[in-house]
Every structure is written in structure tokens, then in C-alpha cells.
Amino acid sequence: MRDSEEQFQELIANLSARLTKALSKSNKVPSIGLLLSLKGDVEPVLAVAENEELKEEVNLLQARLVSKAKESGSIAACLAYPDYEREEIVAYLENNENYCLKARIPIVTGPQLKLDILNIEVEDGTVFVFGAGDS
């Protein structure tokens, strides 16, 4: 089994590819969740919350991630959303051993929006999928 670092690298790579594609099509970044299976497959989970505030969209996305992770037996998850004020993507990463990270991925604004993967900042994260809602 892959360790936490490898799981999170896989999720960040997948997130980067998906968000780079979204940025190339428009100047908006969707909130997105990703689930990593034991086999290494990455499944996207989207929050379809048109006209919702970002906080409600993220809460909906988290609820969907928790539900899908339980159904699918996923081993790691990523919940990412844009922070336009700070010009970055905030990504919470967690695995089923409750190892958590928060990654901040800068967005370069000119001449075209793109992710600055080389300057990711990482800090301690919080449990948001595995163990969330457990009593």
C-alpha cells in the first residue's frame, strides 16, 4: 500500500491536471473533490450547487465526499476550492488513517490564469472526510 505522501502526491497531480484544464477553458475554478481508491483510481466528486455561496458549496461537496468515501472504500480524499481574494486554490488532503494536510496552490494571473505548482505551501490540515460525522 502506498504511504500518505504518495497518496497525496497522486491527488495533487490529478487536481492540478483537472484545474489546469478548467482554467484553460474559463477564468473560474470549480470546487472539486477527489477520492483515491486502493487500486489507485481517482474519482472526481463535484458540488453541483449553482448560485450557492462558496461556503455552502464546500459543505455540500464535503457531505458528498463523506458519503462516497464510505460507499466506495476510498483510501484518500482531496477537497479543493478557489480563494479568489488570495489568488490560490485551497486543497485539504486526508487519508483513511486521518493523516491530514492543507495545501495552498498559488494561481498565476497573467497573461493567462494557471496554477503555480512549484510554490505550493503545505500546513497541518483537519479531518474532513474519514472520521467526519462519526460519533
N, CA and C atoms as a LAMMPS dump frame, in Angstrom:
ITEM: TIMESTEP
0
ITEM: NUMBER OF ATOMS
405
ITEM: BOX BOUNDS ff ff ff
-5.0000000000000000e+02 5.0000000000000000e+02
-5.0000000000000000e+02 5.0000000000000000e+02
-5.0000000000000000e+02 5.0000000000000000e+02
ITEM: ATOMS id mol type element x y z
1 1 1 N 0.848 -1.188 0
2 1 2 C 0 0 0
3 1 3 C 0.889 1.245 0
4 2 1 N 0.44 2.239 -0.7
5 2 2 C 1.194 3.483 -0.77
6 2 3 C 1.05 4.265 0.531
7 3 1 N 2.096 5.023 0.867
8 3 2 C 2.031 5.82 2.089
9 3 3 C 1.294 7.138 1.823
10 4 1 N 1.09 7.89 2.896
11 4 2 C 0.327 9.147 2.813
12 4 3 C 0.908 10.106 1.787
13 5 1 N 2.227 10.244 1.785
14 5 2 C 2.857 11.188 0.852
15 5 3 C 2.561 10.813 -0.592
16 6 1 N 2.677 9.532 -0.918
17 6 2 C 2.392 9.095 -2.289
18 6 3 C 0.915 9.301 -2.641
19 7 1 N 0.04 9.004 -1.682
20 7 2 C -1.395 9.21 -1.921
21 7 3 C -1.681 10.68 -2.203
22 8 1 N -1.114 11.564 -1.396
23 8 2 C -1.38 12.988 -1.548
24 8 3 C -0.753 13.525 -2.835
25 9 1 N 0.414 13.028 -3.217
26 9 2 C 1.034 13.446 -4.478
27 9 3 C 0.15 13.047 -5.66
28 10 1 N -0.425 11.857 -5.601
29 10 2 C -1.323 11.395 -6.66
30 10 3 C -2.552 12.299 -6.752
31 11 1 N -3.11 12.651 -5.606
32 11 2 C -4.286 13.525 -5.599
33 11 3 C -3.951 14.936 -6.094
34 12 1 N -2.822 15.488 -5.67
35 12 2 C -2.413 16.826 -6.123
36 12 3 C -2.15 16.829 -7.628
37 13 1 N -1.503 15.783 -8.145
38 13 2 C -1.245 15.694 -9.587
39 13 3 C -2.561 15.659 -10.362
40 14 1 N -3.511 14.872 -9.879
41 14 2 C -4.806 14.772 -10.54
42 14 3 C -5.57 16.09 -10.44
43 15 1 N -5.525 16.704 -9.255
44 15 2 C -6.168 18.002 -9.052
45 15 3 C -5.577 19.051 -9.989
46 16 1 N -4.268 19.075 -10.065
47 16 2 C -3.573 20.039 -10.921
48 16 3 C -4.009 19.899 -12.378
49 17 1 N -4.05 18.68 -12.867
50 17 2 C -4.446 18.451 -14.262
51 17 3 C -5.877 18.919 -14.504
52 18 1 N -6.776 18.596 -13.582
53 18 2 C -8.185 18.977 -13.755
54 18 3 C -8.376 20.496 -13.685
55 19 1 N -7.695 21.135 -12.733
56 19 2 C -7.864 22.583 -12.589
57 19 3 C -7.166 23.349 -13.701
58 20 1 N -6.043 22.846 -14.178
59 20 2 C -5.362 23.468 -15.319
60 20 3 C -6.279 23.454 -16.537
61 21 1 N -6.957 22.337 -16.745
62 21 2 C -7.902 22.224 -17.864
63 21 3 C -9.058 23.208 -17.682
64 22 1 N -9.585 23.309 -16.454
65 22 2 C -10.686 24.242 -16.189
66 22 3 C -10.249 25.681 -16.418
67 23 1 N -9.038 26.028 -15.978
68 23 2 C -8.534 27.389 -16.154
69 23 3 C -8.312 27.729 -17.621
70 24 1 N -7.932 26.731 -18.426
71 24 2 C -7.702 26.994 -19.846
72 24 3 C -9.015 27.27 -20.58
73 25 1 N -10.127 26.796 -20.026
74 25 2 C -11.423 26.992 -20.665
75 25 3 C -12.14 28.242 -20.179
76 26 1 N -11.895 28.625 -18.922
77 26 2 C -12.56 29.807 -18.371
78 26 3 C -11.711 30.361 -17.232
79 27 1 N -12.096 31.504 -16.733
80 27 2 C -11.351 32.127 -15.641
81 27 3 C -11.918 31.741 -14.283
82 28 1 N -12.693 30.672 -14.241
83 28 2 C -13.261 30.208 -12.982
84 28 3 C -12.703 28.839 -12.652
85 29 1 N -12.581 28.609 -11.359
86 29 2 C -12.101 27.318 -10.884
87 29 3 C -13.235 26.682 -10.094
88 30 1 N -13.627 25.469 -10.458
89 30 2 C -14.701 24.825 -9.707
90 30 3 C -14.189 24.265 -8.383
91 31 1 N -15.074 24.195 -7.406
92 31 2 C -14.752 23.428 -6.21
93 31 3 C -14.86 21.964 -6.615
94 32 1 N -13.936 21.155 -6.158
95 32 2 C -13.919 19.758 -6.578
96 32 3 C -13.414 18.876 -5.449
97 33 1 N -13.924 17.673 -5.434
98 33 2 C -13.431 16.667 -4.519
99 33 3 C -12.872 15.513 -5.324
100 34 1 N -11.876 14.855 -4.782
101 34 2 C -11.29 13.687 -5.43
102 34 3 C -11.175 12.579 -4.403
103 35 1 N -11.467 11.359 -4.828
104 35 2 C -11.313 10.193 -3.963
105 35 3 C -10.34 9.226 -4.618
106 36 1 N -9.399 8.726 -3.835
107 36 2 C -8.39 7.785 -4.315
108 36 3 C -8.748 6.392 -3.817
109 37 1 N -8.855 5.445 -4.743
110 37 2 C -9.183 4.07 -4.369
111 37 3 C -7.918 3.292 -4.029
112 38 1 N -8.095 2.135 -3.444
113 38 2 C -6.976 1.262 -3.098
114 38 3 C -6.186 0.864 -4.343
115 39 1 N -6.879 0.755 -5.489
116 39 2 C -6.22 0.388 -6.748
117 39 3 C -5.48 1.558 -7.385
118 40 1 N -5.679 2.778 -6.854
119 40 2 C -5.003 3.944 -7.409
120 40 3 C -5.846 4.77 -8.354
121 41 1 N -7.116 4.393 -8.523
122 41 2 C -8.016 5.171 -9.37
123 41 3 C -8.461 6.43 -8.63
124 42 1 N -8.616 7.522 -9.371
125 42 2 C -9.073 8.781 -8.791
126 42 3 C -10.444 9.109 -9.368
127 43 1 N -11.41 9.273 -8.466
128 43 2 C -12.778 9.591 -8.865
129 43 3 C -13.099 11.03 -8.478
130 44 1 N -13.53 11.848 -9.446
131 44 2 C -13.917 13.22 -9.109
132 44 3 C -15.312 13.258 -8.489
133 45 1 N -15.499 14.179 -7.567
134 45 2 C -16.803 14.428 -6.955
135 45 3 C -17.022 15.935 -7.046
136 46 1 N -18.096 16.322 -7.701
137 46 2 C -18.366 17.747 -7.887
138 46 3 C -19.525 18.186 -7.017
139 47 1 N -19.519 19.441 -6.654
140 47 2 C -20.644 20.033 -5.939
141 47 3 C -21.454 20.808 -6.95
142 48 1 N -22.601 20.289 -7.305
143 48 2 C -23.453 20.971 -8.265
144 48 3 C -24.386 21.869 -7.47
145 49 1 N -23.882 23.039 -7.158
146 49 2 C -24.636 23.973 -6.325
147 49 3 C -24.616 25.342 -6.989
148 50 1 N -25.278 25.428 -8.101
149 50 2 C -25.321 26.691 -8.832
150 50 3 C -25.884 27.794 -7.944
151 51 1 N -25.298 28.953 -8.042
152 51 2 C -25.752 30.139 -7.311
153 51 3 C -25.631 30.015 -5.793
154 52 1 N -24.901 29.041 -5.322
155 52 2 C -24.689 28.897 -3.881
156 52 3 C -23.472 29.72 -3.477
157 53 1 N -23.44 30.14 -2.235
158 53 2 C -22.244 30.768 -1.686
159 53 3 C -21.159 29.698 -1.626
160 54 1 N -19.913 30.126 -1.673
161 54 2 C -18.804 29.181 -1.66
162 54 3 C -18.853 28.277 -0.43
163 55 1 N -19.179 28.844 0.723
164 55 2 C -19.215 28.043 1.952
165 55 3 C -20.235 26.911 1.839
166 56 1 N -21.437 27.205 1.322
167 56 2 C -22.453 26.167 1.156
168 56 3 C -22.013 25.135 0.125
169 57 1 N -21.364 25.598 -0.941
170 57 2 C -20.875 24.694 -1.973
171 57 3 C -19.841 23.723 -1.39
172 58 1 N -18.925 24.25 -0.576
173 58 2 C -17.896 23.418 0.04
174 58 3 C -18.528 22.438 1.031
175 59 1 N -19.515 22.891 1.792
176 59 2 C -20.201 21.995 2.729
177 59 3 C -20.909 20.859 1.995
178 60 1 N -21.561 21.172 0.88
179 60 2 C -22.225 20.163 0.065
180 60 3 C -21.205 19.176 -0.493
181 61 1 N -20.099 19.7 -0.968
182 61 2 C -19.038 18.862 -1.508
183 61 3 C -18.479 17.931 -0.431
184 62 1 N -18.265 18.45 0.757
185 62 2 C -17.758 17.632 1.853
186 62 3 C -18.742 16.498 2.169
187 63 1 N -20.019 16.811 2.235
188 63 2 C -21.031 15.787 2.516
189 63 3 C -21.024 14.687 1.451
190 64 1 N -20.882 15.082 0.194
191 64 2 C -20.822 14.093 -0.895
192 64 3 C -19.555 13.242 -0.799
193 65 1 N -18.432 13.872 -0.457
194 65 2 C -17.18 13.118 -0.299
195 65 3 C -17.292 12.092 0.823
196 66 1 N -17.843 12.498 1.963
197 66 2 C -18.004 11.582 3.099
198 66 3 C -18.852 10.388 2.679
199 67 1 N -19.981 10.657 2.031
200 67 2 C -20.892 9.599 1.609
201 67 3 C -20.238 8.66 0.597
202 68 1 N -19.608 9.224 -0.435
203 68 2 C -18.976 8.396 -1.47
204 68 3 C -17.781 7.615 -0.934
205 69 1 N -17.011 8.215 -0.017
206 69 2 C -15.853 7.525 0.551
207 69 3 C -16.3 6.294 1.325
208 70 1 N -17.399 6.419 2.055
209 70 2 C -17.924 5.276 2.814
210 70 3 C -18.423 4.187 1.872
211 71 1 N -19.116 4.599 0.798
212 71 2 C -19.649 3.637 -0.175
213 71 3 C -18.54 2.892 -0.904
214 72 1 N -17.516 3.622 -1.309
215 72 2 C -16.51 3.073 -2.216
216 72 3 C -15.289 2.479 -1.521
217 73 1 N -15.136 2.726 -0.229
218 73 2 C -13.946 2.22 0.459
219 73 3 C -12.684 2.954 0.038
220 74 1 N -12.795 4.224 -0.285
221 74 2 C -11.636 5.019 -0.709
222 74 3 C -10.61 5.111 0.409
223 75 1 N -9.336 5.323 0.006
224 75 2 C -8.259 5.391 0.999
225 75 3 C -7.752 6.808 1.232
226 76 1 N -8.073 7.745 0.328
227 76 2 C -7.625 9.133 0.489
228 76 3 C -8.588 10.049 -0.254
229 77 1 N -8.613 11.314 0.193
230 77 2 C -9.539 12.278 -0.394
231 77 3 C -8.891 13.651 -0.477
232 78 1 N -9.409 14.453 -1.394
233 78 2 C -8.986 15.837 -1.555
234 78 3 C -10.243 16.673 -1.746
235 79 1 N -10.319 17.779 -1.039
236 79 2 C -11.398 18.745 -1.22
237 79 3 C -10.721 20.066 -1.545
238 80 1 N -11.001 20.612 -2.715
239 80 2 C -10.315 21.838 -3.156
240 80 3 C -11.329 22.88 -3.613
241 81 1 N -11.004 24.134 -3.302
242 81 2 C -11.867 25.234 -3.707
243 81 3 C -11.011 26.478 -3.946
244 82 1 N -11.508 27.406 -4.76
245 82 2 C -10.744 28.624 -5.035
246 82 3 C -10.882 29.651 -3.915
247 83 1 N -9.79 30.342 -3.642
248 83 2 C -9.805 31.513 -2.761
249 83 3 C -9.354 32.672 -3.65
250 84 1 N -10.327 33.342 -4.271
251 84 2 C -10.014 34.374 -5.253
252 84 3 C -9.317 35.579 -4.627
253 85 1 N -9.652 35.9 -3.377
254 85 2 C -9.011 37.038 -2.72
255 85 3 C -7.508 36.819 -2.558
256 86 1 N -7.124 35.608 -2.217
257 86 2 C -5.701 35.296 -2.019
258 86 3 C -5.051 34.746 -3.295
259 87 1 N -5.833 34.645 -4.369
260 87 2 C -5.356 34.135 -5.654
261 87 3 C -4.679 32.778 -5.492
262 88 1 N -5.452 31.831 -4.921
263 88 2 C -4.916 30.496 -4.708
264 88 3 C -6.049 29.477 -4.662
265 89 1 N -5.644 28.225 -4.774
266 89 2 C -6.535 27.093 -4.565
267 89 3 C -6.2 26.534 -3.197
268 90 1 N -7.203 26.288 -2.393
269 90 2 C -7.01 25.665 -1.091
270 90 3 C -7.435 24.211 -1.236
271 91 1 N -6.539 23.29 -0.898
272 91 2 C -6.83 21.861 -1.028
273 91 3 C -6.58 21.165 0.302
274 92 1 N -7.621 20.526 0.803
275 92 2 C -7.495 19.717 2.013
276 92 3 C -7.311 18.272 1.585
277 93 1 N -6.28 17.629 2.111
278 93 2 C -5.965 16.244 1.781
279 93 3 C -6.043 15.417 3.054
280 94 1 N -6.613 14.228 2.935
281 94 2 C -6.767 13.364 4.101
282 94 3 C -6.785 11.921 3.626
283 95 1 N -6.232 11.027 4.445
284 95 2 C -6.376 9.613 4.122
285 95 3 C -7.143 8.898 5.22
286 96 1 N -7.394 7.602 4.994
287 96 2 C -8.232 6.853 5.93
288 96 3 C -7.534 6.556 7.254
289 97 1 N -6.287 6.979 7.387
290 97 2 C -5.592 6.898 8.676
291 97 3 C -5.634 8.258 9.378
292 98 1 N -6.426 9.171 8.841
293 98 2 C -6.612 10.532 9.342
294 98 3 C -5.336 11.357 9.355
295 99 1 N -4.422 11.065 8.423
296 99 2 C -3.28 11.943 8.195
297 99 3 C -3.799 13.057 7.297
298 100 1 N -3.605 14.304 7.695
299 100 2 C -4.232 15.437 7.002
300 100 3 C -3.211 16.523 6.657
301 101 1 N -3.425 17.146 5.519
302 101 2 C -2.634 18.298 5.094
303 101 3 C -3.558 19.335 4.477
304 102 1 N -3.124 20.566 4.549
305 102 2 C -3.791 21.653 3.827
306 102 3 C -2.743 22.228 2.881
307 103 1 N -3.052 22.23 1.598
308 103 2 C -2.132 22.766 0.597
309 103 3 C -2.725 24.036 -0.002
310 104 1 N -1.867 25.038 -0.173
311 104 2 C -2.263 26.28 -0.832
312 104 3 C -1.493 26.354 -2.151
313 105 1 N -2.24 26.34 -3.251
314 105 2 C -1.627 26.352 -4.583
315 105 3 C -1.864 27.725 -5.202
316 106 1 N -0.797 28.512 -5.37
317 106 2 C -0.97 29.853 -5.958
318 106 3 C -1.475 29.787 -7.41
319 107 1 N -2.227 30.808 -7.78
320 107 2 C -2.677 30.966 -9.164
321 107 3 C -1.926 32.147 -9.758
322 108 1 N -1.222 31.915 -10.847
323 108 2 C -0.541 32.984 -11.58
324 108 3 C -1.599 33.635 -12.464
325 109 1 N -1.708 34.966 -12.381
326 109 2 C -2.824 35.638 -13.052
327 109 3 C -2.528 36.161 -14.456
328 110 1 N -1.291 36.209 -14.856
329 110 2 C -1.074 36.761 -16.196
330 110 3 C -0.001 36.024 -16.955
331 111 1 N -0.055 36.002 -18.246
332 111 2 C -1.084 36.529 -19.141
333 111 3 C -2.35 35.668 -19.134
334 112 1 N -2.23 34.392 -18.755
335 112 2 C -3.41 33.538 -18.62
336 112 3 C -3.35 32.87 -17.254
337 113 1 N -4.514 32.647 -16.657
338 113 2 C -4.542 32.013 -15.347
339 113 3 C -3.948 30.609 -15.414
340 114 1 N -3.08 30.301 -14.445
341 114 2 C -2.548 28.945 -14.355
342 114 3 C -2.083 28.701 -12.924
343 115 1 N -1.967 27.427 -12.578
344 115 2 C -1.52 27.043 -11.242
345 115 3 C -0.008 27.142 -11.148
346 116 1 N 0.475 27.567 -9.997
347 116 2 C 1.919 27.64 -9.726
348 116 3 C 2.281 26.461 -8.821
349 117 1 N 2.371 25.284 -9.412
350 117 2 C 2.594 24.033 -8.677
351 117 3 C 3.931 24.037 -7.932
352 118 1 N 4.905 24.748 -8.438
353 118 2 C 6.229 24.744 -7.807
354 118 3 C 6.253 25.493 -6.478
355 119 1 N 5.249 26.301 -6.204
356 119 2 C 5.237 27.104 -4.983
357 119 3 C 4.084 26.75 -4.038
358 120 1 N 3.735 25.477 -4.004
359 120 2 C 2.691 25.022 -3.081
360 120 3 C 3.186 25.179 -1.652
361 121 1 N 2.328 25.714 -0.802
362 121 2 C 2.612 25.795 0.632
363 121 3 C 1.769 24.734 1.327
364 122 1 N 2.389 24.003 2.258
365 122 2 C 1.701 22.926 2.954
366 122 3 C 1.72 23.2 4.451
367 123 1 N 0.596 22.938 5.1
368 123 2 C 0.495 23.094 6.549
369 123 3 C -0.379 21.966 7.086
370 124 1 N -0.509 21.909 8.407
371 124 2 C -1.373 20.895 9.014
372 124 3 C -2.8 21.1 8.541
373 125 1 N -3.499 19.994 8.357
374 125 2 C -4.884 20.057 7.928
375 125 3 C -5.811 19.552 9.015
376 126 1 N -7.062 19.293 8.634
377 126 2 C -8.052 18.798 9.572
378 126 3 C -8.807 17.633 8.952
379 127 1 N -9.413 16.818 9.806
380 127 2 C -10.227 15.7 9.335
381 127 3 C -11.494 16.265 8.703
382 128 1 N -11.783 15.854 7.473
383 128 2 C -12.979 16.362 6.818
384 128 3 C -13.782 15.278 6.13
385 129 1 N -13.207 14.09 5.893
386 129 2 C -13.926 13.003 5.234
387 129 3 C -13.92 11.745 6.098
388 130 1 N -12.767 11.204 6.338
389 130 2 C -12.648 9.959 7.091
390 130 3 C -12.747 10.302 8.583
391 131 1 N -13.791 9.841 9.207
392 131 2 C -13.995 10.183 10.603
393 131 3 C -14.944 11.347 10.768
394 132 1 N -15.213 12.093 9.696
395 132 2 C -16.177 13.194 9.785
396 132 3 C -17.562 12.595 9.935
397 133 1 N -18.303 13.086 10.876
398 133 2 C -19.643 12.593 11.091
399 133 3 C -19.696 11.352 11.968
400 134 1 N -18.529 10.771 12.303
401 134 2 C -18.516 9.638 13.212
402 134 3 C -18.703 10.145 14.629
403 135 1 N -19.42 9.381 15.446
404 135 2 C -19.56 9.828 16.823
405 135 3 C -18.897 8.878 17.782
